[in-house]
Amino acid sequence: MKKQSILSALVGLTVLGAPALLATNGDKLIGVGPYSRSMGGVGIATPCCAITAAFANPATLSTIAGTQFDFGASLFIPSPRARVKSPAPPGGVGDWTGNSQDAPFPVPAIVIRTPIDKNWSFGLAAVGVAGMGVDYRNKDPMATNTNLSVMQFSPAVAYKMGDLSFGLGLDMDFNSADFGAGEAHGYAFGAHLGVLYKFGKFAFGATYRTPQTVNHERVYDFDGDGRYDDLKLANPQEFGFGLSFTPTSKWLVETDVKWLDWYGAKGYHDFDWSSQWVFAIGIEYEVKPGLKLRCGYNYGRNPVHDHDGWNPSTGTKKVAGNTMGQFGYEYFRIVGFPGIVEHHLTLGFGYDISEDLTINFALVRGFQNKIKERSVGDAIELVSTLDETSLDFGLTWKF
């Protein structure tokens, strides 16, 4: 009964602690949980904790022994900054420069994994997986304030057949969006498939996640007609491949490759995001029994296109079936949603407090990147920069 009360409280904390976060590969986290995040976001081939298994590859649930509960929390410290050069009203908004005023915020994740029998395993996850936002109120004459968050609830099963495992997860997403006109939320459902094959010191994993589309009703007046319009945003379909190598009992090396289909995702296609290849590598070394050091690197090319030479006077764009003026369109993309960080370095460690309890820490640094575009004749210039830091803490409890 006590364990059930603890789990219920942590589920509530996960839901309440999921405001918009500024993520890394586009607006998706490079990984979930301190173990994966300390190793560059890898985990498709060797999860090593229930959080990574449930998020990265459900087939890897079969590699975890016994019943295990994992709790993780990430403290995000994003640093967006915008600079706008524009004619004074009514032709523009005037010149301004400012830092986003969002405070650091936590994003918890909880997962429980348990065996069903010698072949079947079950996992249940509640994690924050994506999001984005800036707050330029009192800085920007247009008072740009955006907030998007994605929570994911995923029951999953895995079946092990010798060295081969298969996994299936059902994703239930809760998406919340607020673009300065009030919060609009919705739900989406999808599936997450995975396979894992172990051969000697190597393991190979592959995954596929279906696109999951949420309709945000009355979220923003894109065409300026005084009525709030709907916007469909899809968490993109995703393919992933991972290869891990354990040369000795003390070393683990894994590399993952993922493809995120932003271009084919509703909403992101409207705002001209390109699909993205993500490359990650992570290394773990056991210094002594119970103490493991970890590091990693993650790269995903900025998916947000720049549009030099656009026409602020006559240009228009279609957004969710509405005709949006080119100036507002570019302003919304560049200033409001700068999901542009590309390079990340990660560090962390795990320490066994006892046979049943392990603590994990991670530090993730997303290095500054910039996007800049000018209108025809250079009359308007829009610039956004972004760098990110996050601190991650987690507990693994085996019982």
C-alpha positions, 0 to 999 in steps of 0.5 A: 500500500505504501509503494502504491501511494508513492507511485500515485504521488509521483504520477501526479508530480509528473503531470503537474511538472510538465509545462513547456520545456525547451528541448534539443533535437528540434523540440524533442528531448535528446533522451529521457532520464539521467542515464540516457541523457548522460550518454548523449541520448542513446539507449536503443540497443542497451537501455540499462534503466526502465526510463530509457527502455520505455522511451527509446526501445520497448523491446529492451524492457526484456533485458532488465531483471526483476521489478524496477521503478525509475524516477527522473527529473530534469531541470532545464535552463534554456537561454533564448535571445532575440534581436529584431530590426524593423521599421517603426509602426505601422510598417513594423514593430521597431527595433528591439533586443532581449532575453527570454524571461522564462525561469528554469523549470523541472520535467519529471519522468517515472517508469515501472517495469516488471516481468510477466513470466520468463518471456514477457515483460511489462512497462508503464511510463509517464514522461515529458518528451517534447516542448518549446517556448519563449517569453518576450513580454515586456521586451517585444512590442508584439509581446511574443509568448509561446508555450508548447509541451508534450506529455506521453503515457506509454504502456508497453510489453516486450517478448524475449525469444533467446537473443531476440526481443520484440517490443510494442508500446502504445503512446498516449500523448497530452499536448498543451499549446499557448501562443499568447491567446490562451491555452489549448490542449488535445490528445493523440494516440500512436504506437512504438515498435522495437526489436533487439538482437544480442550477439556476443559483446554486441547488441543491435536495436531498431525502433519505429514510432508512428506520427501522433497528431493533436488538434489545438482548437482556437489557439491563435489568430493566424490570418488576423480576422479576429477569430482564433484558428485551430492548429494541428501539430503532429509529434513526428514519425521516427525511425531509430537504430542503435548499436552497442559494444561491451568490450569488457565488463567495465566498458559500454559504448553505444551509438544511435542514429534517429530520423525525425520526420518534421517535414512530414509532420502536420504543423511543422510542415506549415512552418517549414521545418525539415526532417532531421537526422540525429547522431549520438554516442555514449560511453560508460566506464565502471570505476569500481563496483557500484560507481559508473562514469558516463559521457556522450555527444549528440548532434542534430542539424537545425530543422528550422529553415531561414528565408532570406529575401521574403517580402513583408508587404505582399508575401503570404503563407498558408498555415492550417488552411489560413492565409498568414501575412509573411511578416507575422509568419516569419516572426512567429517561426524565428522569434517564437519557435527557435528549435535550433540547437545542434551540438550537445555534450553530456556527462554523468555518473551512477552510484549504487547506494545499496543493492536495491537503490541507485542514484544517477546524475547528468549534465547536458550542455546544448551549445549556442546556435543562431538563426538569422534572416532578412527581408527583401532589401534588408529592411527587416532582420530577425535573429534568434540565438539559443543555448541550453543547460540541464541538470538531471537526477534520478533514482532506480529502485529494485524490488 
